């Protein structure tokens, strides 16, 4: 084994010596060209390496890439070898407001004829007034201090009479699609209520972070809603 290793070493040394001799035998001009080319190639490699290092530093805000690799290895061990993604939280680039339907649940309700046409139209029209995260029906979704709409105000927003709207709201409350909660305010000498939409049906917010108030409101629902295919909580 030792003889074989020594033999290979001698062969490599002989090849290097031969290349050196061949180089020395070249005219001076050719030697200068080769030296210049070799130097330029080396400098280019160094330059590329420095660029790569700088790019990594910029990416990780000045933290050495080796430190990042070590940290990733530690995280991987802590999670049992699972794949890890590390990123930075991005600032929202848009102030777009949205309310999202839970499509599988809507399909389920449609399949059992749970909602009539008037209730479906009501939910569609009122979706533009669902406050972000609160899921409350409010006066203006674009303001920080949003005021819950009363049933009278909802009738005005929909350009309908209270006699037309109130039965729909009552039916949706009975069906667990809407919940009603006292606001502590008075409306025409009567206790005012705030209305909230079940986030398992229509939600304006992060589906992975439904607030505790909404969870409590819709904890008890009719048996039909207990069989929803998708449940956010």
ZAPABA-553798 format. One record per residue (C-alpha): residue in one letter; residue number from 1; x, y, z. Coordinates in nm, 2 decimals. Layout:
! residues N
<rec><aa>A</aa><i>NUM</i><x>X</x><y>Y</y><z>Z</z></rec>
...
This chain:
! residues 233
<rec><aa>X</aa><i>1</i><x>0.00</x><y>0.00</y><z>0.00</z></rec>
<rec><aa>X</aa><i>2</i><x>0.28</x><y>0.23</y><z>0.09</z></rec>
<rec><aa>X</aa><i>3</i><x>0.47</x><y>0.15</y><z>-0.24</z></rec>
<rec><aa>X</aa><i>4</i><x>0.16</x><y>0.23</y><z>-0.44</z></rec>
<rec><aa>X</aa><i>5</i><x>0.11</x><y>0.56</y><z>-0.28</z></rec>
<rec><aa>X</aa><i>6</i><x>0.48</x><y>0.65</y><z>-0.33</z></rec>
<rec><aa>X</aa><i>7</i><x>0.46</x><y>0.55</y><z>-0.69</z></rec>
<rec><aa>X</aa><i>8</i><x>0.17</x><y>0.78</y><z>-0.76</z></rec>
<rec><aa>X</aa><i>9</i><x>0.34</x><y>1.07</y><z>-0.58</z></rec>
<rec><aa>X</aa><i>10</i><x>0.65</x><y>1.02</y><z>-0.80</z></rec>
<rec><aa>X</aa><i>11</i><x>0.43</x><y>1.02</y><z>-1.11</z></rec>
<rec><aa>X</aa><i>12</i><x>0.26</x><y>1.34</y><z>-1.02</z></rec>
<rec><aa>X</aa><i>13</i><x>0.60</x><y>1.50</y><z>-0.94</z></rec>
<rec><aa>X</aa><i>14</i><x>0.73</x><y>1.39</y><z>-1.28</z></rec>
<rec><aa>X</aa><i>15</i><x>0.44</x><y>1.54</y><z>-1.46</z></rec>
<rec><aa>X</aa><i>16</i><x>0.48</x><y>1.88</y><z>-1.28</z></rec>
<rec><aa>X</aa><i>17</i><x>0.85</x><y>1.88</y><z>-1.36</z></rec>
<rec><aa>X</aa><i>18</i><x>0.78</x><y>1.80</y><z>-1.73</z></rec>
<rec><aa>X</aa><i>19</i><x>0.53</x><y>2.08</y><z>-1.75</z></rec>
<rec><aa>X</aa><i>20</i><x>0.78</x><y>2.32</y><z>-1.59</z></rec>
<rec><aa>X</aa><i>21</i><x>1.05</x><y>2.22</y><z>-1.84</z></rec>
<rec><aa>X</aa><i>22</i><x>0.81</x><y>2.26</y><z>-2.13</z></rec>
<rec><aa>X</aa><i>23</i><x>0.71</x><y>2.61</y><z>-2.01</z></rec>
<rec><aa>X</aa><i>24</i><x>1.07</x><y>2.72</y><z>-1.96</z></rec>
<rec><aa>X</aa><i>25</i><x>1.15</x><y>2.60</y><z>-2.32</z></rec>
<rec><aa>X</aa><i>26</i><x>0.89</x><y>2.84</y><z>-2.46</z></rec>
<rec><aa>X</aa><i>27</i><x>0.99</x><y>3.18</y><z>-2.61</z></rec>
<rec><aa>X</aa><i>28</i><x>0.97</x><y>3.47</y><z>-2.37</z></rec>
<rec><aa>X</aa><i>29</i><x>0.66</x><y>3.63</y><z>-2.53</z></rec>
<rec><aa>X</aa><i>30</i><x>0.46</x><y>3.31</y><z>-2.50</z></rec>
<rec><aa>X</aa><i>31</i><x>0.56</x><y>3.27</y><z>-2.13</z></rec>
<rec><aa>X</aa><i>32</i><x>0.45</x><y>3.63</y><z>-2.06</z></rec>
<rec><aa>X</aa><i>33</i><x>0.11</x><y>3.56</y><z>-2.22</z></rec>
<rec><aa>X</aa><i>34</i><x>0.06</x><y>3.24</y><z>-2.02</z></rec>
<rec><aa>X</aa><i>35</i><x>0.16</x><y>3.41</y><z>-1.70</z></rec>
<rec><aa>X</aa><i>36</i><x>-0.07</x><y>3.70</y><z>-1.77</z></rec>
<rec><aa>X</aa><i>37</i><x>-0.36</x><y>3.47</y><z>-1.85</z></rec>
<rec><aa>X</aa><i>38</i><x>-0.30</x><y>3.27</y><z>-1.54</z></rec>
<rec><aa>X</aa><i>39</i><x>-0.28</x><y>3.58</y><z>-1.32</z></rec>
<rec><aa>X</aa><i>40</i><x>-0.60</x><y>3.72</y><z>-1.48</z></rec>
<rec><aa>X</aa><i>41</i><x>-0.79</x><y>3.40</y><z>-1.43</z></rec>
<rec><aa>X</aa><i>42</i><x>-0.68</x><y>3.39</y><z>-1.06</z></rec>
<rec><aa>X</aa><i>43</i><x>-0.78</x><y>3.75</y><z>-1.01</z></rec>
<rec><aa>X</aa><i>44</i><x>-1.12</x><y>3.68</y><z>-1.17</z></rec>
<rec><aa>X</aa><i>45</i><x>-1.17</x><y>3.39</y><z>-0.93</z></rec>
<rec><aa>X</aa><i>46</i><x>-1.08</x><y>3.60</y><z>-0.63</z></rec>
<rec><aa>X</aa><i>47</i><x>-1.31</x><y>3.88</y><z>-0.75</z></rec>
<rec><aa>X</aa><i>48</i><x>-1.60</x><y>3.64</y><z>-0.80</z></rec>
<rec><aa>X</aa><i>49</i><x>-1.54</x><y>3.49</y><z>-0.45</z></rec>
<rec><aa>X</aa><i>50</i><x>-1.54</x><y>3.83</y><z>-0.29</z></rec>
<rec><aa>X</aa><i>51</i><x>-1.86</x><y>3.92</y><z>-0.47</z></rec>
<rec><aa>X</aa><i>52</i><x>-2.03</x><y>3.60</y><z>-0.34</z></rec>
<rec><aa>X</aa><i>53</i><x>-1.91</x><y>3.67</y><z>0.01</z></rec>
<rec><aa>X</aa><i>54</i><x>-2.04</x><y>4.03</y><z>-0.01</z></rec>
<rec><aa>X</aa><i>55</i><x>-2.37</x><y>3.91</y><z>-0.14</z></rec>
<rec><aa>X</aa><i>56</i><x>-2.41</x><y>3.67</y><z>0.15</z></rec>
<rec><aa>X</aa><i>57</i><x>-2.32</x><y>3.94</y><z>0.39</z></rec>
<rec><aa>X</aa><i>58</i><x>-2.59</x><y>4.17</y><z>0.24</z></rec>
<rec><aa>X</aa><i>59</i><x>-2.84</x><y>3.89</y><z>0.25</z></rec>
<rec><aa>X</aa><i>60</i><x>-2.78</x><y>3.82</y><z>0.61</z></rec>
<rec><aa>X</aa><i>61</i><x>-2.72</x><y>4.18</y><z>0.72</z></rec>
<rec><aa>X</aa><i>62</i><x>-2.35</x><y>4.14</y><z>0.78</z></rec>
<rec><aa>X</aa><i>63</i><x>-2.36</x><y>3.80</y><z>0.96</z></rec>
<rec><aa>X</aa><i>64</i><x>-2.10</x><y>3.56</y><z>0.83</z></rec>
<rec><aa>X</aa><i>65</i><x>-2.25</x><y>3.28</y><z>0.62</z></rec>
<rec><aa>X</aa><i>66</i><x>-2.07</x><y>3.02</y><z>0.83</z></rec>
<rec><aa>X</aa><i>67</i><x>-2.25</x><y>3.15</y><z>1.14</z></rec>
<rec><aa>X</aa><i>68</i><x>-2.58</x><y>3.12</y><z>0.95</z></rec>
<rec><aa>X</aa><i>69</i><x>-2.50</x><y>2.76</y><z>0.85</z></rec>
<rec><aa>X</aa><i>70</i><x>-2.42</x><y>2.67</y><z>1.21</z></rec>
<rec><aa>X</aa><i>71</i><x>-2.74</x><y>2.83</y><z>1.33</z></rec>
<rec><aa>X</aa><i>72</i><x>-2.94</x><y>2.64</y><z>1.06</z></rec>
<rec><aa>X</aa><i>73</i><x>-2.78</x><y>2.31</y><z>1.17</z></rec>
<rec><aa>X</aa><i>74</i><x>-2.87</x><y>2.38</y><z>1.53</z></rec>
<rec><aa>X</aa><i>75</i><x>-3.23</x><y>2.46</y><z>1.43</z></rec>
<rec><aa>X</aa><i>76</i><x>-3.25</x><y>2.14</y><z>1.22</z></rec>
<rec><aa>X</aa><i>77</i><x>-3.14</x><y>1.93</y><z>1.52</z></rec>
<rec><aa>X</aa><i>78</i><x>-3.39</x><y>2.10</y><z>1.75</z></rec>
<rec><aa>X</aa><i>79</i><x>-3.67</x><y>2.01</y><z>1.51</z></rec>
<rec><aa>X</aa><i>80</i><x>-3.57</x><y>1.65</y><z>1.45</z></rec>
<rec><aa>X</aa><i>81</i><x>-3.41</x><y>1.71</y><z>1.12</z></rec>
<rec><aa>X</aa><i>82</i><x>-3.71</x><y>1.87</y><z>0.95</z></rec>
<rec><aa>X</aa><i>83</i><x>-3.67</x><y>2.11</y><z>0.67</z></rec>
<rec><aa>X</aa><i>84</i><x>-3.64</x><y>2.47</y><z>0.79</z></rec>
<rec><aa>X</aa><i>85</i><x>-3.73</x><y>2.79</y><z>0.61</z></rec>
<rec><aa>X</aa><i>86</i><x>-3.59</x><y>3.12</y><z>0.75</z></rec>
<rec><aa>X</aa><i>87</i><x>-3.72</x><y>3.45</y><z>0.62</z></rec>
<rec><aa>X</aa><i>88</i><x>-3.79</x><y>3.80</y><z>0.73</z></rec>
<rec><aa>X</aa><i>89</i><x>-4.14</x><y>3.94</y><z>0.79</z></rec>
<rec><aa>X</aa><i>90</i><x>-4.24</x><y>4.17</y><z>0.51</z></rec>
<rec><aa>X</aa><i>91</i><x>-4.42</x><y>4.49</y><z>0.56</z></rec>
<rec><aa>X</aa><i>92</i><x>-4.76</x><y>4.50</y><z>0.40</z></rec>
<rec><aa>X</aa><i>93</i><x>-4.73</x><y>4.67</y><z>0.06</z></rec>
<rec><aa>X</aa><i>94</i><x>-5.10</x><y>4.71</y><z>0.02</z></rec>
<rec><aa>X</aa><i>95</i><x>-5.39</x><y>4.84</y><z>0.23</z></rec>
<rec><aa>X</aa><i>96</i><x>-5.64</x><y>4.63</y><z>0.04</z></rec>
<rec><aa>X</aa><i>97</i><x>-5.93</x><y>4.51</y><z>0.25</z></rec>
<rec><aa>X</aa><i>98</i><x>-6.08</x><y>4.17</y><z>0.19</z></rec>
<rec><aa>X</aa><i>99</i><x>-6.32</x><y>3.91</y><z>0.32</z></rec>
<rec><aa>X</aa><i>100</i><x>-6.28</x><y>3.55</y><z>0.22</z></rec>
<rec><aa>X</aa><i>101</i><x>-6.53</x><y>3.28</y><z>0.17</z></rec>
<rec><aa>X</aa><i>102</i><x>-6.44</x><y>2.93</y><z>0.30</z></rec>
<rec><aa>X</aa><i>103</i><x>-6.52</x><y>2.76</y><z>-0.02</z></rec>
<rec><aa>X</aa><i>104</i><x>-6.56</x><y>2.40</y><z>0.10</z></rec>
<rec><aa>X</aa><i>105</i><x>-6.79</x><y>2.51</y><z>0.37</z></rec>
<rec><aa>X</aa><i>106</i><x>-7.00</x><y>2.72</y><z>0.13</z></rec>
<rec><aa>X</aa><i>107</i><x>-7.02</x><y>2.41</y><z>-0.10</z></rec>
<rec><aa>X</aa><i>108</i><x>-7.13</x><y>2.20</y><z>0.20</z></rec>
<rec><aa>X</aa><i>109</i><x>-7.41</x><y>2.45</y><z>0.30</z></rec>
<rec><aa>X</aa><i>110</i><x>-7.52</x><y>2.47</y><z>-0.06</z></rec>
<rec><aa>X</aa><i>111</i><x>-7.54</x><y>2.10</y><z>-0.08</z></rec>
<rec><aa>X</aa><i>112</i><x>-7.78</x><y>2.08</y><z>0.22</z></rec>
<rec><aa>X</aa><i>113</i><x>-7.98</x><y>2.39</y><z>0.12</z></rec>
<rec><aa>X</aa><i>114</i><x>-7.89</x><y>2.55</y><z>0.45</z></rec>
<rec><aa>X</aa><i>115</i><x>-7.93</x><y>2.91</y><z>0.33</z></rec>
<rec><aa>X</aa><i>116</i><x>-8.21</x><y>3.05</y><z>0.12</z></rec>
<rec><aa>X</aa><i>117</i><x>-8.16</x><y>3.31</y><z>-0.16</z></rec>
<rec><aa>X</aa><i>118</i><x>-8.24</x><y>3.61</y><z>0.06</z></rec>
<rec><aa>X</aa><i>119</i><x>-7.98</x><y>3.50</y><z>0.32</z></rec>
<rec><aa>X</aa><i>120</i><x>-7.71</x><y>3.44</y><z>0.05</z></rec>
<rec><aa>X</aa><i>121</i><x>-7.78</x><y>3.78</y><z>-0.10</z></rec>
<rec><aa>X</aa><i>122</i><x>-7.76</x><y>3.94</y><z>0.24</z></rec>
<rec><aa>X</aa><i>123</i><x>-7.42</x><y>3.79</y><z>0.32</z></rec>
<rec><aa>X</aa><i>124</i><x>-7.28</x><y>3.89</y><z>-0.02</z></rec>
<rec><aa>X</aa><i>125</i><x>-7.39</x><y>4.25</y><z>0.02</z></rec>
<rec><aa>X</aa><i>126</i><x>-7.29</x><y>4.28</y><z>0.38</z></rec>
<rec><aa>X</aa><i>127</i><x>-6.94</x><y>4.14</y><z>0.31</z></rec>
<rec><aa>X</aa><i>128</i><x>-6.82</x><y>4.49</y><z>0.22</z></rec>
<rec><aa>X</aa><i>129</i><x>-6.88</x><y>4.60</y><z>0.58</z></rec>
<rec><aa>X</aa><i>130</i><x>-6.70</x><y>4.32</y><z>0.77</z></rec>
<rec><aa>X</aa><i>131</i><x>-6.43</x><y>4.47</y><z>0.99</z></rec>
<rec><aa>X</aa><i>132</i><x>-6.08</x><y>4.32</y><z>0.95</z></rec>
<rec><aa>X</aa><i>133</i><x>-6.00</x><y>4.07</y><z>1.24</z></rec>
<rec><aa>X</aa><i>134</i><x>-6.32</x><y>4.16</y><z>1.44</z></rec>
<rec><aa>X</aa><i>135</i><x>-6.55</x><y>4.01</y><z>1.17</z></rec>
<rec><aa>X</aa><i>136</i><x>-6.81</x><y>4.26</y><z>1.30</z></rec>
<rec><aa>X</aa><i>137</i><x>-7.05</x><y>4.44</y><z>1.06</z></rec>
<rec><aa>X</aa><i>138</i><x>-6.92</x><y>4.80</y><z>1.09</z></rec>
<rec><aa>X</aa><i>139</i><x>-6.98</x><y>5.14</y><z>0.94</z></rec>
<rec><aa>X</aa><i>140</i><x>-6.64</x><y>5.19</y><z>0.77</z></rec>
<rec><aa>X</aa><i>141</i><x>-6.38</x><y>4.92</y><z>0.72</z></rec>
<rec><aa>X</aa><i>142</i><x>-6.11</x><y>5.17</y><z>0.64</z></rec>
<rec><aa>X</aa><i>143</i><x>-6.11</x><y>5.36</y><z>0.97</z></rec>
<rec><aa>X</aa><i>144</i><x>-5.92</x><y>5.26</y><z>1.28</z></rec>
<rec><aa>X</aa><i>145</i><x>-6.21</x><y>5.32</y><z>1.52</z></rec>
<rec><aa>X</aa><i>146</i><x>-6.49</x><y>5.12</y><z>1.36</z></rec>
<rec><aa>X</aa><i>147</i><x>-6.84</x><y>5.15</y><z>1.48</z></rec>
<rec><aa>X</aa><i>148</i><x>-7.07</x><y>4.84</y><z>1.47</z></rec>
<rec><aa>X</aa><i>149</i><x>-7.38</x><y>4.89</y><z>1.25</z></rec>
<rec><aa>X</aa><i>150</i><x>-7.72</x><y>4.85</y><z>1.41</z></rec>
<rec><aa>X</aa><i>151</i><x>-7.99</x><y>4.65</y><z>1.23</z></rec>
<rec><aa>X</aa><i>152</i><x>-8.16</x><y>4.98</y><z>1.14</z></rec>
<rec><aa>X</aa><i>153</i><x>-7.83</x><y>5.11</y><z>0.99</z></rec>
<rec><aa>X</aa><i>154</i><x>-7.78</x><y>4.78</y><z>0.81</z></rec>
<rec><aa>X</aa><i>155</i><x>-8.12</x><y>4.82</y><z>0.65</z></rec>
<rec><aa>X</aa><i>156</i><x>-8.02</x><y>5.17</y><z>0.53</z></rec>
<rec><aa>X</aa><i>157</i><x>-7.69</x><y>5.04</y><z>0.39</z></rec>
<rec><aa>X</aa><i>158</i><x>-7.87</x><y>4.77</y><z>0.19</z></rec>
<rec><aa>X</aa><i>159</i><x>-8.14</x><y>5.02</y><z>0.09</z></rec>
<rec><aa>X</aa><i>160</i><x>-8.41</x><y>4.79</y><z>0.24</z></rec>
<rec><aa>X</aa><i>161</i><x>-8.67</x><y>4.83</y><z>0.51</z></rec>
<rec><aa>X</aa><i>162</i><x>-8.62</x><y>4.70</y><z>0.86</z></rec>
<rec><aa>X</aa><i>163</i><x>-8.92</x><y>4.47</y><z>0.80</z></rec>
<rec><aa>X</aa><i>164</i><x>-8.74</x><y>4.31</y><z>0.51</z></rec>
<rec><aa>X</aa><i>165</i><x>-8.39</x><y>4.28</y><z>0.67</z></rec>
<rec><aa>X</aa><i>166</i><x>-8.47</x><y>4.20</y><z>1.04</z></rec>
<rec><aa>X</aa><i>167</i><x>-8.62</x><y>3.85</y><z>0.96</z></rec>
<rec><aa>X</aa><i>168</i><x>-8.32</x><y>3.76</y><z>0.75</z></rec>
<rec><aa>X</aa><i>169</i><x>-8.08</x><y>3.86</y><z>1.03</z></rec>
<rec><aa>X</aa><i>170</i><x>-8.28</x><y>3.67</y><z>1.29</z></rec>
<rec><aa>X</aa><i>171</i><x>-8.28</x><y>3.36</y><z>1.07</z></rec>
<rec><aa>X</aa><i>172</i><x>-7.90</x><y>3.38</y><z>1.02</z></rec>
<rec><aa>X</aa><i>173</i><x>-7.85</x><y>3.42</y><z>1.40</z></rec>
<rec><aa>X</aa><i>174</i><x>-8.06</x><y>3.11</y><z>1.46</z></rec>
<rec><aa>X</aa><i>175</i><x>-7.86</x><y>2.92</y><z>1.20</z></rec>
<rec><aa>X</aa><i>176</i><x>-7.53</x><y>3.02</y><z>1.36</z></rec>
<rec><aa>X</aa><i>177</i><x>-7.41</x><y>3.23</y><z>1.06</z></rec>
<rec><aa>X</aa><i>178</i><x>-7.43</x><y>3.55</y><z>1.26</z></rec>
<rec><aa>X</aa><i>179</i><x>-7.39</x><y>3.62</y><z>1.63</z></rec>
<rec><aa>X</aa><i>180</i><x>-7.53</x><y>3.92</y><z>1.82</z></rec>
<rec><aa>X</aa><i>181</i><x>-7.36</x><y>4.09</y><z>2.11</z></rec>
<rec><aa>X</aa><i>182</i><x>-7.46</x><y>4.39</y><z>2.32</z></rec>
<rec><aa>X</aa><i>183</i><x>-7.26</x><y>4.71</y><z>2.25</z></rec>
<rec><aa>X</aa><i>184</i><x>-7.34</x><y>4.89</y><z>2.57</z></rec>
<rec><aa>X</aa><i>185</i><x>-7.49</x><y>5.18</y><z>2.37</z></rec>
<rec><aa>X</aa><i>186</i><x>-7.85</x><y>5.29</y><z>2.33</z></rec>
<rec><aa>X</aa><i>187</i><x>-8.03</x><y>5.31</y><z>2.00</z></rec>
<rec><aa>X</aa><i>188</i><x>-8.36</x><y>5.49</y><z>2.01</z></rec>
<rec><aa>X</aa><i>189</i><x>-8.40</x><y>5.41</y><z>2.38</z></rec>
<rec><aa>X</aa><i>190</i><x>-8.33</x><y>5.05</y><z>2.32</z></rec>
<rec><aa>X</aa><i>191</i><x>-8.02</x><y>4.84</y><z>2.38</z></rec>
<rec><aa>X</aa><i>192</i><x>-7.80</x><y>4.83</y><z>2.07</z></rec>
<rec><aa>X</aa><i>193</i><x>-7.63</x><y>4.52</y><z>1.94</z></rec>
<rec><aa>X</aa><i>194</i><x>-7.33</x><y>4.45</y><z>1.73</z></rec>
<rec><aa>X</aa><i>195</i><x>-7.35</x><y>4.17</y><z>1.47</z></rec>
<rec><aa>X</aa><i>196</i><x>-7.06</x><y>3.93</y><z>1.39</z></rec>
<rec><aa>X</aa><i>197</i><x>-7.02</x><y>3.69</y><z>1.10</z></rec>
<rec><aa>X</aa><i>198</i><x>-6.91</x><y>3.33</y><z>1.16</z></rec>
<rec><aa>X</aa><i>199</i><x>-6.55</x><y>3.32</y><z>1.04</z></rec>
<rec><aa>X</aa><i>200</i><x>-6.60</x><y>2.96</y><z>0.93</z></rec>
<rec><aa>X</aa><i>201</i><x>-6.82</x><y>3.09</y><z>0.66</z></rec>
<rec><aa>X</aa><i>202</i><x>-6.69</x><y>3.44</y><z>0.58</z></rec>
<rec><aa>X</aa><i>203</i><x>-6.38</x><y>3.59</y><z>0.74</z></rec>
<rec><aa>X</aa><i>204</i><x>-6.19</x><y>3.91</y><z>0.71</z></rec>
<rec><aa>X</aa><i>205</i><x>-5.86</x><y>3.82</y><z>0.87</z></rec>
<rec><aa>X</aa><i>206</i><x>-5.58</x><y>3.57</y><z>0.92</z></rec>
<rec><aa>X</aa><i>207</i><x>-5.74</x><y>3.22</y><z>0.90</z></rec>
<rec><aa>X</aa><i>208</i><x>-5.47</x><y>3.08</y><z>1.12</z></rec>
<rec><aa>X</aa><i>209</i><x>-5.53</x><y>3.34</y><z>1.40</z></rec>
<rec><aa>X</aa><i>210</i><x>-5.90</x><y>3.38</y><z>1.47</z></rec>
<rec><aa>X</aa><i>211</i><x>-5.94</x><y>3.59</y><z>1.79</z></rec>
<rec><aa>X</aa><i>212</i><x>-6.07</x><y>3.44</y><z>2.11</z></rec>
<rec><aa>X</aa><i>213</i><x>-6.39</x><y>3.65</y><z>2.11</z></rec>
<rec><aa>X</aa><i>214</i><x>-6.50</x><y>3.51</y><z>1.78</z></rec>
<rec><aa>X</aa><i>215</i><x>-6.41</x><y>3.16</y><z>1.89</z></rec>
<rec><aa>X</aa><i>216</i><x>-6.63</x><y>3.20</y><z>2.20</z></rec>
<rec><aa>X</aa><i>217</i><x>-6.92</x><y>3.35</y><z>2.00</z></rec>
<rec><aa>X</aa><i>218</i><x>-6.94</x><y>3.06</y><z>1.76</z></rec>
<rec><aa>X</aa><i>219</i><x>-6.84</x><y>2.78</y><z>1.99</z></rec>
<rec><aa>X</aa><i>220</i><x>-7.20</x><y>2.66</y><z>2.01</z></rec>
<rec><aa>X</aa><i>221</i><x>-7.36</x><y>2.62</y><z>1.67</z></rec>
<rec><aa>X</aa><i>222</i><x>-7.65</x><y>2.42</y><z>1.52</z></rec>
<rec><aa>X</aa><i>223</i><x>-7.57</x><y>2.06</y><z>1.44</z></rec>
<rec><aa>X</aa><i>224</i><x>-7.55</x><y>2.13</y><z>1.07</z></rec>
<rec><aa>X</aa><i>225</i><x>-7.25</x><y>2.36</y><z>1.12</z></rec>
<rec><aa>X</aa><i>226</i><x>-7.07</x><y>2.10</y><z>1.34</z></rec>
<rec><aa>X</aa><i>227</i><x>-7.02</x><y>1.90</y><z>1.02</z></rec>
<rec><aa>X</aa><i>228</i><x>-6.84</x><y>2.17</y><z>0.83</z></rec>
<rec><aa>X</aa><i>229</i><x>-6.55</x><y>2.03</y><z>0.62</z></rec>
<rec><aa>X</aa><i>230</i><x>-6.32</x><y>2.31</y><z>0.72</z></rec>
<rec><aa>X</aa><i>231</i><x>-6.30</x><y>2.45</y><z>1.08</z></rec>
<rec><aa>X</aa><i>232</i><x>-6.07</x><y>2.74</y><z>1.16</z></rec>
<rec><aa>X</aa><i>233</i><x>-6.10</x><y>2.67</y><z>1.54</z></rec>
